[in-house]
Amino acid sequence: MRSTIVAVLSLFVATAVLAQWEPSDAPRVKDDGGPPRVYFAHSYFKDNPKQAGLDDRISIHVQNFGTLLKNANGNCQAIVLFIEGMPIKGDKPESCDPTSGHVRFRLLRTKDDDAAWHTLLGSPPGYVSKGIGISVGSDQQSSIPSTATFDLEIIPRTHFLAFLVLIALSLAVFLYLCRTTSLIRSGTHPVPRERPFSLSLFQMSFWFFLVIAAYVFVWLVTDELDTITESILALIGIGAATALGATLIDQKKSAPAPDEPGGKSEGFLNDVLSDPTGISLHRFQMFVWTLVLGVIFIVSVYNNLAMPQFSATLLGLMGISSGTYLGFKVPEKTGSDTTPGATPDASPEPEKPPPA
C-alpha cells in the first residue's frame, strides 16, 4: 500500500513539474480584455518543444483565457482541442491554469476521432508533418482564432527506421526462400530450387506478406491493433482456397518428369503464366488481378492508415478469377501428354474370328 501511495505521489509531482516547464522562447502576452486567442503551443520535449505526436502532452497558451473558460461555463473539461480546424472530441484537457492562461492536453486517439486522425496521419511525407495548426474552443462547433502551430510527429524516427530494416530483411529472406526452396514451387523435381513456380502459392504468399507488412505499419503509426477487415480475411481466404484446390487437383494427376514440359522451372513469369501447352489466358488474368489489387491495397493503407474495405463486387471478381484458374486447371494436360513425339498408347485391335 505504501509503495502504491509513493508511486501516485511521484506521478503527481512529475505532472506538476511538466506543467511548470516552458521553452525559453515562449512569448508572454497579457490579457487585453478582448476575445480569446491562441498565440503559442509547445510540447514537453526540451530538445524539440515544437514537436509532438500521439500520447505526447502539449500546452496551449491562450490570451484572455478567462473569457474562453467563461464561454465553457467554467468547466475546463468542456474546452475542445482543434487540430487543422478539426475538433478532437474525445481528447479532454488534462488541466487548465487560468492564471497563466494555459490548457494542457495529451494527444490521444479515440474511436470518436478516427476520421480526424486518419486525415492528420494519412499519407505521411516523412517523420513529421510541418506546420499543423492548433487551437481550442468552448464547444465542438468552432475554434477561437489562433496563430500557433507545431510539428505533428507521424512516425517516431527510431521506430520507422527499425520498421524499414525489419521489412527489408523480411523481404530479402522471403525472396531468398522463394528462389532456393519449394516455398512457392510445386512438382516433384529432386532439386527443390528447380521445381516450377506455382501461381496459386505465389498468390497466397503475396497476400500474406502484404497484410503482415501493412498491419505492422498501421500499428506503428496509429497504435491500433484491431485493423484487420472482413475484406482482408476474404482475400486471404481466397488465396488459401485457391492454393488448396490447386494442390488437390495436382495430386490426381501424374507429375511430369524433370525433363518434360512443366517438370522443371523455366523462370518465374513463364512458370506462373504457362501450362504445359504454353501461355494461358486464365493464368494471366489471375496474375494481373492479384497485382492490381495489391497496388490498390498498398496505396489505400498509405493514404488512409487503415486496411482497405474492398467491395463485394471486387472480391467477387477476384473469386471468379481464382475459380476460373482452378476450373481450367482440371483438364490441363501433364507433361507426358504434351511431350513432342509422344503418342498415346494404341488400343489393341480386336481379334479376327478364325475362318470357318
C-alpha positions in Angstrom: 0.0 0.0 0.0 2.8 2.3 0.9 4.6 1.7 -2.4 1.3 2.5 -4.3 1.0 5.8 -2.5 4.6 6.7 -3.3 4.0 5.9 -7.0 0.9 8.0 -7.1 2.6 10.9 -5.4 5.5 10.6 -7.8 3.2 10.8 -10.7 1.6 13.9 -9.4 5.0 15.5 -8.8 6.1 14.6 -12.3 2.9 16.1 -13.8 3.4 19.3 -11.8 6.9 19.6 -13.0 5.8 19.2 -16.6 3.1 21.8 -16.1 5.5 24.4 -14.9 8.1 23.9 -17.7 8.1 26.2 -20.7 10.5 26.8 -23.5 12.9 29.7 -23.1 11.5 31.4 -26.2 7.8 31.2 -25.0 6.2 34.6 -25.6 4.5 36.5 -22.8 1.2 38.0 -23.9 -1.0 39.8 -21.4 -4.8 39.8 -21.4 -6.3 42.9 -23.0 -10.0 42.2 -22.3 -10.7 41.2 -25.9 -11.8 37.9 -27.3 -9.7 34.8 -26.6 -6.8 34.0 -28.9 -4.3 31.1 -29.1 -0.8 32.5 -29.6 1.6 29.7 -28.7 1.8 25.9 -28.3 4.6 23.6 -27.2 5.3 20.1 -26.1 7.4 19.0 -23.2 10.4 17.8 -25.2 13.2 20.1 -24.0 15.3 19.3 -27.1 12.4 19.9 -29.5 9.4 21.7 -27.9 7.7 22.4 -31.3 7.1 18.7 -32.0 4.6 16.3 -30.6 2.9 13.0 -31.6 0.3 10.6 -30.3 0.5 10.0 -26.5 2.6 13.2 -26.0 1.5 16.2 -24.0 1.0 19.7 -25.4 0.4 23.0 -23.7 -1.7 25.7 -25.4 -1.3 29.3 -24.4 -4.4 31.4 -24.7 -4.7 35.2 -24.4 -7.8 36.2 -22.4 -8.2 32.6 -21.2 -10.8 33.7 -18.6 -13.2 34.6 -21.4 -12.8 31.2 -23.0 -13.4 29.4 -19.7 -16.5 31.5 -19.1 -17.8 30.5 -22.5 -17.3 26.9 -21.5 -19.5 27.5 -18.4 -16.4 27.5 -16.2 -15.7 23.8 -17.0 -12.2 23.1 -18.1 -13.2 19.7 -19.4 -15.6 21.3 -21.8 -12.7 23.0 -23.7 -12.3 21.3 -27.1 -9.0 20.8 -28.9 -8.9 21.7 -32.6 -6.1 20.5 -34.9 -6.1 21.8 -38.5 -9.7 23.1 -37.9 -11.0 19.6 -36.9 -12.4 19.1 -33.4 -10.7 16.3 -31.4 -13.8 15.5 -29.4 -12.6 12.5 -27.4 -9.4 14.3 -26.1 -10.3 16.1 -22.9 -7.9 18.6 -21.2 -5.6 17.2 -18.5 -5.6 20.6 -16.7 -6.2 24.3 -17.0 -4.3 27.2 -15.5 -6.5 30.3 -15.5 -3.7 32.4 -14.0 -1.2 31.8 -16.8 -3.9 31.1 -19.5 -2.5 27.6 -20.3 -4.5 24.5 -21.1 -2.8 21.1 -21.4 -3.8 18.1 -23.5 -2.4 14.6 -24.0 -2.8 13.7 -27.7 -4.9 10.6 -27.5 -6.7 8.8 -30.3 -10.3 7.6 -29.6 -13.0 6.0 -31.7 -14.8 9.3 -31.9 -11.9 10.9 -33.6 -10.8 8.2 -36.1 -11.8 10.2 -39.2 -9.8 13.3 -37.9 -6.7 11.3 -37.1 -6.8 9.4 -40.4 -6.8 12.8 -42.1 -3.9 14.1 -39.9 -1.7 11.0 -40.1 -2.6 9.6 -43.6 -0.1 9.9 -46.5 2.8 10.6 -44.2 5.5 12.5 -46.1 8.2 11.6 -43.6 8.8 11.6 -39.9 6.8 14.7 -39.2 4.2 16.9 -40.8 5.2 20.5 -40.6 3.0 23.5 -39.7 0.0 21.8 -38.2 -2.4 24.5 -36.9 -3.8 24.1 -33.4 -6.5 25.9 -31.4 -9.2 25.4 -28.8 -12.8 26.2 -28.5 -15.6 26.3 -25.9 -17.6 23.8 -27.9 -17.2 21.5 -30.9 -18.7 23.9 -33.4 -15.9 26.4 -33.8 -12.4 27.2 -32.6 -11.0 30.6 -31.4 -8.5 32.5 -33.6 -5.0 31.1 -33.5 -1.5 31.8 -34.8 0.0 28.8 -33.1 1.5 25.8 -35.0 3.5 22.7 -34.1 5.1 19.8 -35.9 2.9 16.7 -35.6 5.1 13.6 -35.4 3.7 11.0 -37.7 6.2 8.1 -37.1 8.9 8.2 -34.5 12.2 8.2 -36.3 13.7 5.3 -34.4 10.6 3.1 -34.8 10.3 4.0 -38.5 13.9 3.1 -39.2 13.5 -0.2 -37.3 10.4 -0.9 -39.4 12.2 -0.3 -42.7 15.1 -2.5 -41.6 12.7 -5.3 -40.5 10.6 -5.1 -43.7 13.7 -5.1 -45.9 15.2 -8.0 -44.0 12.0 -10.0 -44.1 11.6 -9.3 -47.9 15.1 -10.4 -48.6 14.6 -13.6 -46.6 11.3 -14.2 -48.3 12.7 -13.8 -51.8 15.7 -16.0 -50.9 13.4 -18.8 -49.7 11.2 -18.4 -52.9 14.3 -18.8 -55.1 16.1 -21.5 -53.3 13.4 -23.7 -51.7 10.0 -25.1 -52.6 8.1 -22.4 -50.7 6.1 -21.2 -53.7 7.0 -24.1 -56.0 5.3 -27.3 -56.9 6.3 -30.5 -58.7 8.5 -33.5 -57.9 11.9 -32.4 -59.2 14.6 -33.9 -56.9 16.2 -30.4 -56.6 13.7 -28.1 -54.8 15.1 -24.9 -56.5 14.5 -26.4 -59.9 10.8 -27.0 -59.4 8.4 -24.7 -61.3 6.8 -21.8 -59.5 3.2 -22.2 -58.6 0.7 -19.4 -59.4 -1.6 -20.3 -56.5 1.1 -20.5 -53.9 2.5 -17.2 -55.2 -0.9 -15.5 -54.7 -1.2 -17.0 -51.2 2.2 -15.8 -50.1 1.8 -12.4 -51.8 -1.2 -11.5 -49.7 0.3 -13.0 -46.6 3.4 -10.8 -46.8 1.4 -7.6 -47.8 -1.0 -8.0 -44.9 1.7 -8.6 -42.3 3.7 -5.5 -43.5 0.6 -3.3 -43.6 -0.6 -4.4 -40.2 2.8 -3.6 -38.6 2.9 -0.2 -40.4 -0.6 0.8 -39.3 0.1 -0.3 -35.7 3.4 1.7 -35.7 1.6 4.9 -36.7 -1.8 4.7 -35.0 -1.1 2.2 -32.2 -4.2 0.3 -33.2 -4.4 -3.5 -33.1 -7.9 -4.2 -34.4 -7.3 -3.2 -38.0 -7.9 -6.5 -39.9 -11.1 -6.0 -42.0 -13.5 -8.5 -43.5 -12.1 -7.8 -46.9 -8.6 -8.8 -45.8 -9.9 -12.0 -44.4 -11.8 -12.7 -47.7 -8.6 -12.1 -49.7 -6.5 -14.4 -47.5 -9.3 -17.0 -47.7 -9.5 -16.8 -51.5 -5.7 -17.2 -51.7 -5.7 -20.2 -49.3 -8.7 -21.8 -51.0 -7.1 -21.4 -54.5 -3.8 -22.9 -53.3 -5.6 -25.8 -51.6 -7.7 -26.5 -54.6 -4.7 -26.4 -57.0 -2.9 -28.9 -54.7 -5.8 -31.3 -54.6 -6.1 -31.2 -58.4 -2.4 -31.8 -59.0 -2.5 -34.8 -56.7 -4.9 -36.5 -59.0 -2.5 -36.2 -62.0 0.8 -37.8 -62.8 3.6 -35.4 -62.1 5.7 -34.6 -65.2 9.3 -36.0 -65.3 12.1 -33.4 -64.8 13.0 -33.5 -68.5 9.3 -33.0 -69.6 7.5 -29.6 -70.0 6.3 -28.5 -66.6 8.8 -30.7 -64.8 11.5 -28.0 -64.4 11.4 -24.3 -63.8 11.8 -22.1 -66.8 11.7 -18.8 -64.9 9.1 -17.2 -62.6 6.9 -15.5 -65.2 7.0 -18.4 -67.6 6.1 -20.8 -64.8 3.1 -18.9 -63.4 1.7 -17.8 -66.7 2.1 -21.1 -68.6 0.5 -24.6 -68.5 2.2 -27.5 -70.4 0.8 -26.2 -73.6 2.1 -22.6 -73.3 0.9 -19.2 -72.0 -2.7 -19.3 -70.9 -5.3 -16.5 -70.6 -6.8 -17.7 -67.3 -3.4 -17.7 -65.6 -2.6 -14.3 -67.0 -5.9 -13.0 -65.7 -5.4 -14.2 -62.2 -1.9 -13.0 -62.0 -2.8 -9.4 -63.2 -5.8 -9.1 -60.9 -3.6 -10.1 -57.9 -1.0 -7.4 -58.7 -3.7 -4.8 -59.4 -5.4 -5.4 -56.0 -2.0 -5.5 -54.4 -1.2 -1.9 -55.7 -4.7 -0.7 -54.6 -4.1 -2.3 -51.2 -0.7 -0.6 -50.6 -1.9 2.9 -51.7 -5.0 2.6 -49.6 -3.0 1.7 -46.5 -0.6 4.6 -47.1 -3.3 7.2 -47.7 -5.8 6.2 -45.0 -3.6 4.3 -42.4 -6.3 1.6 -42.5 -6.8 -1.7 -44.1 -8.9 -1.3 -47.2 -12.5 -2.4 -47.4 -13.0 -3.9 -50.9 -16.5 -4.0 -52.3 -18.3 -7.3 -52.6 -18.1 -6.9 -56.4 -14.3 -6.6 -56.4 -13.9 -9.6 -54.1 -16.3 -11.5 -56.3 -14.2 -10.6 -59.3 -11.1 -12.0 -57.5 -13.0 -15.1 -56.6 -14.2 -15.6 -60.2 -10.7 -15.2 -61.4 -9.4 -17.8 -59.0 -12.3 -20.1 -59.7 -11.6 -19.9 -63.5 -8.0 -20.8 -62.8 -9.0 -23.9 -60.9 -11.6 -24.8 -63.5 -9.1 -24.7 -66.4 -6.6 -26.5 -64.3 -8.6 -29.6 -64.1 -8.3 -30.5 -67.8 -4.7 -29.3 -68.1 -2.5 -31.9 -69.6 0.6 -33.2 -67.9 4.0 -33.0 -69.4 3.9 -36.6 -70.7 0.7 -35.8 -72.6 2.4 -32.9 -74.5 5.9 -34.2 -75.0 6.9 -33.8 -78.7 6.8 -37.2 -80.4 4.8 -38.9 -77.7 1.9 -40.8 -79.0 -1.0 -42.3 -77.0 -1.0 -46.0 -76.3 -2.5 -47.8 -79.3 -5.6 -49.8 -78.4 -5.2 -53.5 -79.3 -7.1 -54.5 -82.5 -9.9 -56.9 -81.9 -9.0 -60.5 -82.8 -10.5 -61.7 -86.0 -12.6 -64.7 -85.7 -11.0 -67.9 -87.1 -12.1 -69.0 -90.5 -15.0 -71.4 -90.6 
